[in-house]
Amino acid sequence: MVKKKTALRPILLWVGSILGVGGNLALDIGRPDGSIALVIGLAVVLIGCYLWTREKNREWVFMLWGLLAPVGFLGIMFLKDKSIE
């Protein structure tokens, strides 16, 4: 069975990670708008992780590994893919 790969998922994960790091750096230099970028980045990462867990035919709760981004991406990557069965 060939799985349909979503091109949106890696884009969301990269953009969310970059926004999160950028927001964190902005907060470090004292810019108050860094918190907005941090929250938006986290939301985008969680949406990307949700799409990833749906591709693997897993429950939505596994998307919470995205809270540990980028280390949490390994947790999702090593989940057993139930869409193949």
HTML snippet that shows the backbone in 3Dmol.js (N, CA, C, O; Angstrom):
<script src="https://3Dmol.org/build/3Dmol-min.js"></script>
<div id="view" style="width:600px;height:400px;position:relative"></div>
<script>
const pdb = `
ATOM      1  N   MET A   1       0.847  -1.185   0.000  1.00  0.00           N
ATOM      2  CA  MET A   1       0.000   0.000   0.000  1.00  0.00           C
ATOM      3  C   MET A   1       0.889   1.244   0.000  1.00  0.00           C
ATOM      4  O   MET A   1       1.773   1.375   0.846  1.00  0.00           O
ATOM      5  N   VAL A   2       0.664   2.129  -0.919  1.00  0.00           N
ATOM      6  CA  VAL A   2       1.447   3.360  -1.020  1.00  0.00           C
ATOM      7  C   VAL A   2       0.759   4.450  -0.210  1.00  0.00           C
ATOM      8  O   VAL A   2      -0.426   4.733  -0.389  1.00  0.00           O
ATOM      9  N   LYS A   3       1.543   5.058   0.695  1.00  0.00           N
ATOM     10  CA  LYS A   3       0.982   6.124   1.509  1.00  0.00           C
ATOM     11  C   LYS A   3       1.043   7.443   0.760  1.00  0.00           C
ATOM     12  O   LYS A   3       2.003   7.720   0.040  1.00  0.00           O
ATOM     13  N   LYS A   4       0.025   8.240   0.934  1.00  0.00           N
ATOM     14  CA  LYS A   4       0.001   9.567   0.343  1.00  0.00           C
ATOM     15  C   LYS A   4       0.792  10.503   1.255  1.00  0.00           C
ATOM     16  O   LYS A   4       0.452  10.672   2.426  1.00  0.00           O
ATOM     17  N   LYS A   5       1.826  11.097   0.723  1.00  0.00           N
ATOM     18  CA  LYS A   5       2.660  12.009   1.499  1.00  0.00           C
ATOM     19  C   LYS A   5       2.091  13.420   1.400  1.00  0.00           C
ATOM     20  O   LYS A   5       1.779  13.905   0.313  1.00  0.00           O
ATOM     21  N   THR A   6       1.967  14.049   2.525  1.00  0.00           N
ATOM     22  CA  THR A   6       1.473  15.414   2.555  1.00  0.00           C
ATOM     23  C   THR A   6       2.662  16.362   2.506  1.00  0.00           C
ATOM     24  O   THR A   6       3.561  16.277   3.343  1.00  0.00           O
ATOM     25  N   ALA A   7       2.672  17.256   1.541  1.00  0.00           N
ATOM     26  CA  ALA A   7       3.764  18.212   1.419  1.00  0.00           C
ATOM     27  C   ALA A   7       3.633  19.338   2.443  1.00  0.00           C
ATOM     28  O   ALA A   7       4.605  20.037   2.729  1.00  0.00           O
ATOM     29  N   LEU A   8       2.448  19.509   2.986  1.00  0.00           N
ATOM     30  CA  LEU A   8       2.220  20.595   3.929  1.00  0.00           C
ATOM     31  C   LEU A   8       2.857  20.323   5.295  1.00  0.00           C
ATOM     32  O   LEU A   8       3.284  21.253   5.978  1.00  0.00           O
ATOM     33  N   ARG A   9       2.920  19.048   5.690  1.00  0.00           N
ATOM     34  CA  ARG A   9       3.421  18.697   7.014  1.00  0.00           C
ATOM     35  C   ARG A   9       4.856  19.152   7.254  1.00  0.00           C
ATOM     36  O   ARG A   9       5.100  19.829   8.253  1.00  0.00           O
ATOM     37  N   PRO A  10       5.824  18.820   6.392  1.00  0.00           N
ATOM     38  CA  PRO A  10       7.187  19.278   6.684  1.00  0.00           C
ATOM     39  C   PRO A  10       7.333  20.794   6.630  1.00  0.00           C
ATOM     40  O   PRO A  10       8.149  21.374   7.346  1.00  0.00           O
ATOM     41  N   ILE A  11       6.533  21.429   5.774  1.00  0.00           N
ATOM     42  CA  ILE A  11       6.594  22.890   5.706  1.00  0.00           C
ATOM     43  C   ILE A  11       6.124  23.488   7.024  1.00  0.00           C
ATOM     44  O   ILE A  11       6.746  24.411   7.549  1.00  0.00           O
ATOM     45  N   LEU A  12       5.020  22.961   7.558  1.00  0.00           N
ATOM     46  CA  LEU A  12       4.519  23.458   8.837  1.00  0.00           C
ATOM     47  C   LEU A  12       5.511  23.212   9.965  1.00  0.00           C
ATOM     48  O   LEU A  12       5.692  24.071  10.829  1.00  0.00           O
ATOM     49  N   LEU A  13       6.149  22.056   9.965  1.00  0.00           N
ATOM     50  CA  LEU A  13       7.116  21.757  11.023  1.00  0.00           C
ATOM     51  C   LEU A  13       8.325  22.683  10.959  1.00  0.00           C
ATOM     52  O   LEU A  13       8.796  23.163  11.991  1.00  0.00           O
ATOM     53  N   TRP A  14       8.826  22.935   9.758  1.00  0.00           N
ATOM     54  CA  TRP A  14       9.982  23.834   9.623  1.00  0.00           C
ATOM     55  C   TRP A  14       9.619  25.274   9.979  1.00  0.00           C
ATOM     56  O   TRP A  14      10.332  25.932  10.736  1.00  0.00           O
ATOM     57  N   VAL A  15       8.511  25.755   9.430  1.00  0.00           N
ATOM     58  CA  VAL A  15       8.112  27.145   9.680  1.00  0.00           C
ATOM     59  C   VAL A  15       7.808  27.357  11.163  1.00  0.00           C
ATOM     60  O   VAL A  15       8.200  28.369  11.744  1.00  0.00           O
ATOM     61  N   GLY A  16       7.109  26.401  11.769  1.00  0.00           N
ATOM     62  CA  GLY A  16       6.812  26.515  13.192  1.00  0.00           C
ATOM     63  C   GLY A  16       8.057  26.498  14.056  1.00  0.00           C
ATOM     64  O   GLY A  16       8.155  27.250  15.026  1.00  0.00           O
ATOM     65  N   SER A  17       9.005  25.649  13.712  1.00  0.00           N
ATOM     66  CA  SER A  17      10.255  25.590  14.472  1.00  0.00           C
ATOM     67  C   SER A  17      11.050  26.883  14.340  1.00  0.00           C
ATOM     68  O   SER A  17      11.611  27.379  15.317  1.00  0.00           O
ATOM     69  N   ILE A  18      11.094  27.420  13.133  1.00  0.00           N
ATOM     70  CA  ILE A  18      11.832  28.670  12.913  1.00  0.00           C
ATOM     71  C   ILE A  18      11.159  29.828  13.641  1.00  0.00           C
ATOM     72  O   ILE A  18      11.833  30.667  14.239  1.00  0.00           O
ATOM     73  N   LEU A  19       9.825  29.874  13.592  1.00  0.00           N
ATOM     74  CA  LEU A  19       9.112  30.923  14.327  1.00  0.00           C
ATOM     75  C   LEU A  19       9.337  30.794  15.835  1.00  0.00           C
ATOM     76  O   LEU A  19       9.494  31.796  16.533  1.00  0.00           O
ATOM     77  N   GLY A  20       9.352  29.567  16.328  1.00  0.00           N
ATOM     78  CA  GLY A  20       9.583  29.348  17.749  1.00  0.00           C
ATOM     79  C   GLY A  20      10.970  29.793  18.183  1.00  0.00           C
ATOM     80  O   GLY A  20      11.121  30.449  19.213  1.00  0.00           O
ATOM     81  N   VAL A  21      11.976  29.441  17.405  1.00  0.00           N
ATOM     82  CA  VAL A  21      13.344  29.851  17.729  1.00  0.00           C
ATOM     83  C   VAL A  21      13.492  31.359  17.598  1.00  0.00           C
ATOM     84  O   VAL A  21      14.130  32.002  18.431  1.00  0.00           O
ATOM     85  N   GLY A  22      12.896  31.927  16.540  1.00  0.00           N
ATOM     86  CA  GLY A  22      12.955  33.382  16.360  1.00  0.00           C
ATOM     87  C   GLY A  22      12.259  34.133  17.479  1.00  0.00           C
ATOM     88  O   GLY A  22      12.754  35.158  17.948  1.00  0.00           O
ATOM     89  N   GLY A  23      11.112  33.625  17.908  1.00  0.00           N
ATOM     90  CA  GLY A  23      10.396  34.240  19.020  1.00  0.00           C
ATOM     91  C   GLY A  23      11.177  34.157  20.318  1.00  0.00           C
ATOM     92  O   GLY A  23      11.186  35.097  21.112  1.00  0.00           O
ATOM     93  N   ASN A  24      11.831  33.027  20.527  1.00  0.00           N
ATOM     94  CA  ASN A  24      12.635  32.873  21.727  1.00  0.00           C
ATOM     95  C   ASN A  24      13.837  33.823  21.714  1.00  0.00           C
ATOM     96  O   ASN A  24      14.178  34.408  22.742  1.00  0.00           O
ATOM     97  N   LEU A  25      14.466  33.972  20.568  1.00  0.00           N
ATOM     98  CA  LEU A  25      15.591  34.906  20.464  1.00  0.00           C
ATOM     99  C   LEU A  25      15.131  36.347  20.651  1.00  0.00           C
ATOM    100  O   LEU A  25      15.830  37.149  21.271  1.00  0.00           O
ATOM    101  N   ALA A  26      13.953  36.678  20.113  1.00  0.00           N
ATOM    102  CA  ALA A  26      13.422  38.029  20.280  1.00  0.00           C
ATOM    103  C   ALA A  26      13.120  38.324  21.741  1.00  0.00           C
ATOM    104  O   ALA A  26      13.325  39.446  22.203  1.00  0.00           O
ATOM    105  N   LEU A  27      12.636  37.328  22.469  1.00  0.00           N
ATOM    106  CA  LEU A  27      12.395  37.523  23.897  1.00  0.00           C
ATOM    107  C   LEU A  27      13.702  37.704  24.658  1.00  0.00           C
ATOM    108  O   LEU A  27      13.756  38.451  25.636  1.00  0.00           O
ATOM    109  N   ASP A  28      14.752  37.024  24.213  1.00  0.00           N
ATOM    110  CA  ASP A  28      16.045  37.145  24.881  1.00  0.00           C
ATOM    111  C   ASP A  28      16.635  38.538  24.750  1.00  0.00           C
ATOM    112  O   ASP A  28      17.339  38.998  25.649  1.00  0.00           O
ATOM    113  N   ILE A  29      16.359  39.216  23.644  1.00  0.00           N
ATOM    114  CA  ILE A  29      16.908  40.563  23.482  1.00  0.00           C
ATOM    115  C   ILE A  29      15.954  41.636  23.982  1.00  0.00           C
ATOM    116  O   ILE A  29      16.237  42.829  23.867  1.00  0.00           O
ATOM    117  N   GLY A  30      14.820  41.211  24.539  1.00  0.00           N
ATOM    118  CA  GLY A  30      13.919  42.158  25.176  1.00  0.00           C
ATOM    119  C   GLY A  30      12.785  42.676  24.319  1.00  0.00           C
ATOM    120  O   GLY A  30      12.157  43.672  24.676  1.00  0.00           O
ATOM    121  N   ARG A  31      12.507  42.038  23.209  1.00  0.00           N
ATOM    122  CA  ARG A  31      11.397  42.471  22.351  1.00  0.00           C
ATOM    123  C   ARG A  31      10.124  41.776  22.799  1.00  0.00           C
ATOM    124  O   ARG A  31      10.082  40.546  22.838  1.00  0.00           O
ATOM    125  N   PRO A  32       9.084  42.530  23.137  1.00  0.00           N
ATOM    126  CA  PRO A  32       7.854  41.897  23.633  1.00  0.00           C
ATOM    127  C   PRO A  32       7.059  41.163  22.562  1.00  0.00           C
ATOM    128  O   PRO A  32       6.238  40.307  22.892  1.00  0.00           O
ATOM    129  N   ASP A  33       7.280  41.476  21.285  1.00  0.00           N
ATOM    130  CA  ASP A  33       6.534  40.787  20.235  1.00  0.00           C
ATOM    131  C   ASP A  33       7.062  39.380  19.968  1.00  0.00           C
ATOM    132  O   ASP A  33       6.501  38.654  19.147  1.00  0.00           O
ATOM    133  N   GLY A  34       8.134  38.992  20.653  1.00  0.00           N
ATOM    134  CA  GLY A  34       8.655  37.632  20.505  1.00  0.00           C
ATOM    135  C   GLY A  34       7.711  36.588  21.048  1.00  0.00           C
ATOM    136  O   GLY A  34       7.704  35.450  20.577  1.00  0.00           O
ATOM    137  N   SER A  35       6.913  36.958  22.034  1.00  0.00           N
ATOM    138  CA  SER A  35       5.975  35.981  22.596  1.00  0.00           C
ATOM    139  C   SER A  35       4.885  35.624  21.592  1.00  0.00           C
ATOM    140  O   SER A  35       4.395  34.495  21.584  1.00  0.00           O
ATOM    141  N   ILE A  36       4.503  36.574  20.748  1.00  0.00           N
ATOM    142  CA  ILE A  36       3.495  36.301  19.722  1.00  0.00           C
ATOM    143  C   ILE A  36       4.053  35.297  18.710  1.00  0.00           C
ATOM    144  O   ILE A  36       3.365  34.350  18.328  1.00  0.00           O
ATOM    145  N   ALA A  37       5.289  35.503  18.281  1.00  0.00           N
ATOM    146  CA  ALA A  37       5.926  34.575  17.338  1.00  0.00           C
ATOM    147  C   ALA A  37       6.099  33.202  17.968  1.00  0.00           C
ATOM    148  O   ALA A  37       5.958  32.183  17.291  1.00  0.00           O
ATOM    149  N   LEU A  38       6.402  33.171  19.253  1.00  0.00           N
ATOM    150  CA  LEU A  38       6.577  31.899  19.952  1.00  0.00           C
ATOM    151  C   LEU A  38       5.271  31.110  20.003  1.00  0.00           C
ATOM    152  O   LEU A  38       5.267  29.902  19.767  1.00  0.00           O
ATOM    153  N   VAL A  39       4.170  31.779  20.308  1.00  0.00           N
ATOM    154  CA  VAL A  39       2.863  31.107  20.384  1.00  0.00           C
ATOM    155  C   VAL A  39       2.405  30.655  19.007  1.00  0.00           C
ATOM    156  O   VAL A  39       1.894  29.544  18.863  1.00  0.00           O
ATOM    157  N   ILE A  40       2.576  31.490  17.998  1.00  0.00           N
ATOM    158  CA  ILE A  40       2.188  31.110  16.640  1.00  0.00           C
ATOM    159  C   ILE A  40       3.044  29.942  16.151  1.00  0.00           C
ATOM    160  O   ILE A  40       2.534  29.019  15.516  1.00  0.00           O
ATOM    161  N   GLY A  41       4.343  29.984  16.446  1.00  0.00           N
ATOM    162  CA  GLY A  41       5.233  28.894  16.063  1.00  0.00           C
ATOM    163  C   GLY A  41       4.833  27.578  16.711  1.00  0.00           C
ATOM    164  O   GLY A  41       4.856  26.533  16.062  1.00  0.00           O
ATOM    165  N   LEU A  42       4.466  27.623  17.986  1.00  0.00           N
ATOM    166  CA  LEU A  42       4.038  26.408  18.676  1.00  0.00           C
ATOM    167  C   LEU A  42       2.744  25.868  18.076  1.00  0.00           C
ATOM    168  O   LEU A  42       2.595  24.657  17.911  1.00  0.00           O
ATOM    169  N   ALA A  43       1.814  26.754  17.751  1.00  0.00           N
ATOM    170  CA  ALA A  43       0.551  26.315  17.141  1.00  0.00           C
ATOM    171  C   ALA A  43       0.798  25.668  15.782  1.00  0.00           C
ATOM    172  O   ALA A  43       0.182  24.653  15.455  1.00  0.00           O
ATOM    173  N   VAL A  44       1.690  26.246  14.997  1.00  0.00           N
ATOM    174  CA  VAL A  44       1.987  25.699  13.668  1.00  0.00           C
ATOM    175  C   VAL A  44       2.665  24.338  13.797  1.00  0.00           C
ATOM    176  O   VAL A  44       2.372  23.422  13.029  1.00  0.00           O
ATOM    177  N   VAL A  45       3.570  24.203  14.764  1.00  0.00           N
ATOM    178  CA  VAL A  45       4.227  22.911  14.986  1.00  0.00           C
ATOM    179  C   VAL A  45       3.200  21.858  15.406  1.00  0.00           C
ATOM    180  O   VAL A  45       3.259  20.721  14.936  1.00  0.00           O
ATOM    181  N   LEU A  46       2.274  22.215  16.272  1.00  0.00           N
ATOM    182  CA  LEU A  46       1.270  21.255  16.709  1.00  0.00           C
ATOM    183  C   LEU A  46       0.347  20.827  15.563  1.00  0.00           C
ATOM    184  O   LEU A  46      -0.062  19.668  15.495  1.00  0.00           O
ATOM    185  N   ILE A  47       0.024  21.748  14.679  1.00  0.00           N
ATOM    186  CA  ILE A  47      -0.786  21.392  13.510  1.00  0.00           C
ATOM    187  C   ILE A  47      -0.011  20.435  12.604  1.00  0.00           C
ATOM    188  O   ILE A  47      -0.568  19.462  12.096  1.00  0.00           O
ATOM    189  N   GLY A  48       1.277  20.719  12.408  1.00  0.00           N
ATOM    190  CA  GLY A  48       2.112  19.819  11.605  1.00  0.00           C
ATOM    191  C   GLY A  48       2.227  18.436  12.231  1.00  0.00           C
ATOM    192  O   GLY A  48       2.196  17.427  11.527  1.00  0.00           O
ATOM    193  N   CYS A  49       2.359  18.389  13.553  1.00  0.00           N
ATOM    194  CA  CYS A  49       2.429  17.097  14.244  1.00  0.00           C
ATOM    195  C   CYS A  49       1.097  16.368  14.176  1.00  0.00           C
ATOM    196  O   CYS A  49       1.066  15.140  14.097  1.00  0.00           O
ATOM    197  N   TYR A  50       0.001  17.107  14.205  1.00  0.00           N
ATOM    198  CA  TYR A  50      -1.315  16.480  14.058  1.00  0.00           C
ATOM    199  C   TYR A  50      -1.431  15.813  12.692  1.00  0.00           C
ATOM    200  O   TYR A  50      -1.896  14.678  12.593  1.00  0.00           O
ATOM    201  N   LEU A  51      -1.013  16.509  11.644  1.00  0.00           N
ATOM    202  CA  LEU A  51      -1.060  15.921  10.304  1.00  0.00           C
ATOM    203  C   LEU A  51      -0.173  14.683  10.214  1.00  0.00           C
ATOM    204  O   LEU A  51      -0.527  13.707   9.553  1.00  0.00           O
ATOM    205  N   TRP A  52       0.968  14.724  10.873  1.00  0.00           N
ATOM    206  CA  TRP A  52       1.908  13.607  10.856  1.00  0.00           C
ATOM    207  C   TRP A  52       1.299  12.387  11.540  1.00  0.00           C
ATOM    208  O   TRP A  52       1.402  11.270  11.033  1.00  0.00           O
ATOM    209  N   THR A  53       0.658  12.602  12.703  1.00  0.00           N
ATOM    210  CA  THR A  53       0.058  11.469  13.405  1.00  0.00           C
ATOM    211  C   THR A  53      -1.149  10.922  12.637  1.00  0.00           C
ATOM    212  O   THR A  53      -1.423   9.723  12.698  1.00  0.00           O
ATOM    213  N   ARG A  54      -1.867  11.776  11.922  1.00  0.00           N
ATOM    214  CA  ARG A  54      -2.990  11.287  11.115  1.00  0.00           C
ATOM    215  C   ARG A  54      -2.480  10.465   9.940  1.00  0.00           C
ATOM    216  O   ARG A  54      -3.127   9.494   9.547  1.00  0.00           O
ATOM    217  N   GLU A  55      -1.332  10.833   9.368  1.00  0.00           N
ATOM    218  CA  GLU A  55      -0.744  10.036   8.287  1.00  0.00           C
ATOM    219  C   GLU A  55      -0.367   8.649   8.775  1.00  0.00           C
ATOM    220  O   GLU A  55      -0.448   7.676   8.026  1.00  0.00           O
ATOM    221  N   LYS A  56       0.047   8.561  10.031  1.00  0.00           N
ATOM    222  CA  LYS A  56       0.419   7.275  10.607  1.00  0.00           C
ATOM    223  C   LYS A  56      -0.792   6.536  11.174  1.00  0.00           C
ATOM    224  O   LYS A  56      -0.647   5.448  11.731  1.00  0.00           O
ATOM    225  N   ASN A  57      -1.978   7.116  11.037  1.00  0.00           N
ATOM    226  CA  ASN A  57      -3.226   6.538  11.522  1.00  0.00           C
ATOM    227  C   ASN A  57      -3.174   6.313  13.035  1.00  0.00           C
ATOM    228  O   ASN A  57      -3.577   5.262  13.533  1.00  0.00           O
ATOM    229  N   ARG A  58      -2.674   7.311  13.751  1.00  0.00           N
ATOM    230  CA  ARG A  58      -2.593   7.265  15.204  1.00  0.00           C
ATOM    231  C   ARG A  58      -3.575   8.280  15.786  1.00  0.00           C
ATOM    232  O   ARG A  58      -4.124   9.114  15.066  1.00  0.00           O
ATOM    233  N   GLU A  59      -3.788   8.196  17.096  1.00  0.00           N
ATOM    234  CA  GLU A  59      -4.699   9.114  17.771  1.00  0.00           C
ATOM    235  C   GLU A  59      -4.122  10.531  17.787  1.00  0.00           C
ATOM    236  O   GLU A  59      -2.908  10.715  17.694  1.00  0.00           O
ATOM    237  N   TRP A  60      -4.999  11.528  17.907  1.00  0.00           N
ATOM    238  CA  TRP A  60      -4.590  12.935  17.870  1.00  0.00           C
ATOM    239  C   TRP A  60      -3.691  13.299  19.046  1.00  0.00           C
ATOM    240  O   TRP A  60      -2.910  14.246  18.944  1.00  0.00           O
ATOM    241  N   VAL A  61      -3.779  12.576  20.154  1.00  0.00           N
ATOM    242  CA  VAL A  61      -3.032  12.945  21.351  1.00  0.00           C
ATOM    243  C   VAL A  61      -1.514  12.824  21.150  1.00  0.00           C
ATOM    244  O   VAL A  61      -0.739  13.449  21.874  1.00  0.00           O
ATOM    245  N   PHE A  62      -1.095  12.023  20.169  1.00  0.00           N
ATOM    246  CA  PHE A  62       0.327  11.889  19.902  1.00  0.00           C
ATOM    247  C   PHE A  62       0.927  13.172  19.325  1.00  0.00           C
ATOM    248  O   PHE A  62       2.148  13.316  19.283  1.00  0.00           O
ATOM    249  N   MET A  63       0.087  14.097  18.884  1.00  0.00           N
ATOM    250  CA  MET A  63       0.599  15.367  18.374  1.00  0.00           C
ATOM    251  C   MET A  63       1.265  16.175  19.488  1.00  0.00           C
ATOM    252  O   MET A  63       2.043  17.088  19.211  1.00  0.00           O
ATOM    253  N   LEU A  64       0.965  15.848  20.738  1.00  0.00           N
ATOM    254  CA  LEU A  64       1.548  16.591  21.855  1.00  0.00           C
ATOM    255  C   LEU A  64       3.048  16.373  21.986  1.00  0.00           C
ATOM    256  O   LEU A  64       3.714  17.084  22.738  1.00  0.00           O
ATOM    257  N   TRP A  65       3.588  15.396  21.263  1.00  0.00           N
ATOM    258  CA  TRP A  65       5.043  15.268  21.191  1.00  0.00           C
ATOM    259  C   TRP A  65       5.656  16.549  20.606  1.00  0.00           C
ATOM    260  O   TRP A  65       6.817  16.863  20.867  1.00  0.00           O
ATOM    261  N   GLY A  66       4.881  17.266  19.830  1.00  0.00           N
ATOM    262  CA  GLY A  66       5.364  18.514  19.245  1.00  0.00           C
ATOM    263  C   GLY A  66       5.703  19.571  20.273  1.00  0.00           C
ATOM    264  O   GLY A  66       6.445  20.507  19.974  1.00  0.00           O
ATOM    265  N   LEU A  67       5.169  19.440  21.493  1.00  0.00           N
ATOM    266  CA  LEU A  67       5.524  20.375  22.555  1.00  0.00           C
ATOM    267  C   LEU A  67       6.990  20.257  22.946  1.00  0.00           C
ATOM    268  O   LEU A  67       7.565  21.184  23.516  1.00  0.00           O
ATOM    269  N   LEU A  68       7.585  19.127  22.642  1.00  0.00           N
ATOM    270  CA  LEU A  68       9.001  18.905  22.944  1.00  0.00           C
ATOM    271  C   LEU A  68       9.880  19.134  21.717  1.00  0.00           C
ATOM    272  O   LEU A  68      10.998  18.625  21.644  1.00  0.00           O
ATOM    273  N   ALA A  69       9.370  19.898  20.759  1.00  0.00           N
ATOM    274  CA  ALA A  69      10.081  20.122  19.496  1.00  0.00           C
ATOM    275  C   ALA A  69      11.461  20.697  19.763  1.00  0.00           C
ATOM    276  O   ALA A  69      11.606  21.519  20.667  1.00  0.00           O
ATOM    277  N   PRO A  70      12.460  20.306  19.028  1.00  0.00           N
ATOM    278  CA  PRO A  70      12.524  19.327  17.943  1.00  0.00           C
ATOM    279  C   PRO A  70      12.768  17.895  18.412  1.00  0.00           C
ATOM    280  O   PRO A  70      12.703  16.973  17.598  1.00  0.00           O
ATOM    281  N   VAL A  71      13.049  17.679  19.705  1.00  0.00           N
ATOM    282  CA  VAL A  71      13.296  16.324  20.200  1.00  0.00           C
ATOM    283  C   VAL A  71      12.030  15.488  20.103  1.00  0.00           C
ATOM    284  O   VAL A  71      12.103  14.284  19.856  1.00  0.00           O
ATOM    285  N   GLY A  72      10.881  16.102  20.294  1.00  0.00           N
ATOM    286  CA  GLY A  72       9.618  15.383  20.216  1.00  0.00           C
ATOM    287  C   GLY A  72       9.314  14.843  18.837  1.00  0.00           C
ATOM    288  O   GLY A  72       8.512  13.919  18.698  1.00  0.00           O
ATOM    289  N   PHE A  73       9.942  15.403  17.809  1.00  0.00           N
ATOM    290  CA  PHE A  73       9.741  14.885  16.460  1.00  0.00           C
ATOM    291  C   PHE A  73      10.243  13.446  16.364  1.00  0.00           C
ATOM    292  O   PHE A  73       9.709  12.647  15.595  1.00  0.00           O
ATOM    293  N   LEU A  74      11.266  13.121  17.144  1.00  0.00           N
ATOM    294  CA  LEU A  74      11.762  11.748  17.155  1.00  0.00           C
ATOM    295  C   LEU A  74      10.713  10.797  17.718  1.00  0.00           C
ATOM    296  O   LEU A  74      10.572   9.669  17.247  1.00  0.00           O
ATOM    297  N   GLY A  75       9.975  11.258  18.728  1.00  0.00           N
ATOM    298  CA  GLY A  75       8.921  10.432  19.293  1.00  0.00           C
ATOM    299  C   GLY A  75       7.858  10.085  18.276  1.00  0.00           C
ATOM    300  O   GLY A  75       7.383   8.950  18.232  1.00  0.00           O
ATOM    301  N   ILE A  76       7.481  11.046  17.461  1.00  0.00           N
ATOM    302  CA  ILE A  76       6.481  10.788  16.420  1.00  0.00           C
ATOM    303  C   ILE A  76       7.079   9.940  15.306  1.00  0.00           C
ATOM    304  O   ILE A  76       6.409   9.073  14.745  1.00  0.00           O
ATOM    305  N   MET A  77       8.337  10.196  14.991  1.00  0.00           N
ATOM    306  CA  MET A  77       8.976   9.460  13.908  1.00  0.00           C
ATOM    307  C   MET A  77       9.040   7.962  14.223  1.00  0.00           C
ATOM    308  O   MET A  77       8.874   7.136  13.325  1.00  0.00           O
ATOM    309  N   PHE A  78       9.279   7.608  15.484  1.00  0.00           N
ATOM    310  CA  PHE A  78       9.421   6.207  15.854  1.00  0.00           C
ATOM    311  C   PHE A  78       8.095   5.533  16.229  1.00  0.00           C
ATOM    312  O   PHE A  78       8.091   4.365  16.617  1.00  0.00           O
ATOM    313  N   LEU A  79       6.967   6.256  16.119  1.00  0.00           N
ATOM    314  CA  LEU A  79       5.674   5.613  16.334  1.00  0.00           C
ATOM    315  C   LEU A  79       5.427   4.571  15.254  1.00  0.00           C
ATOM    316  O   LEU A  79       5.790   4.767  14.094  1.00  0.00           O
ATOM    317  N   LYS A  80       4.813   3.474  15.640  1.00  0.00           N
ATOM    318  CA  LYS A  80       4.482   2.452  14.664  1.00  0.00           C
ATOM    319  C   LYS A  80       3.425   2.992  13.713  1.00  0.00           C
ATOM    320  O   LYS A  80       2.427   3.576  14.136  1.00  0.00           O
ATOM    321  N   ASP A  81       3.657   2.789  12.438  1.00  0.00           N
ATOM    322  CA  ASP A  81       2.743   3.277  11.410  1.00  0.00           C
ATOM    323  C   ASP A  81       1.602   2.283  11.238  1.00  0.00           C
ATOM    324  O   ASP A  81       1.800   1.198  10.691  1.00  0.00           O
ATOM    325  N   LYS A  82       0.413   2.645  11.699  1.00  0.00           N
ATOM    326  CA  LYS A  82      -0.740   1.755  11.621  1.00  0.00           C
ATOM    327  C   LYS A  82      -1.484   1.868  10.298  1.00  0.00           C
ATOM    328  O   LYS A  82      -2.428   1.114  10.064  1.00  0.00           O
ATOM    329  N   SER A  83      -1.084   2.785   9.433  1.00  0.00           N
ATOM    330  CA  SER A  83      -1.777   2.929   8.157  1.00  0.00           C
ATOM    331  C   SER A  83      -1.368   1.833   7.173  1.00  0.00           C
ATOM    332  O   SER A  83      -2.048   1.630   6.166  1.00  0.00           O
ATOM    333  N   ILE A  84      -0.289   1.138   7.440  1.00  0.00           N
ATOM    334  CA  ILE A  84       0.209   0.088   6.534  1.00  0.00           C
ATOM    335  C   ILE A  84      -0.555  -1.211   6.748  1.00  0.00           C
ATOM    336  O   ILE A  84      -0.715  -2.000   5.817  1.00  0.00           O
ATOM    337  N   GLU A  85      -1.023  -1.434   7.963  1.00  0.00           N
ATOM    338  CA  GLU A  85      -1.688  -2.709   8.299  1.00  0.00           C
ATOM    339  C   GLU A  85      -2.950  -2.930   7.515  1.00  0.00           C
ATOM    340  O   GLU A  85      -3.613  -3.952   7.689  1.00  0.00           O
TER     341      GLU A  85
END
`;
const viewer = $3Dmol.createViewer("view");
viewer.addModel(pdb, "pdb");
viewer.setStyle({}, {cartoon: {color: "spectrum"}});
viewer.zoomTo();
viewer.render();
</script>
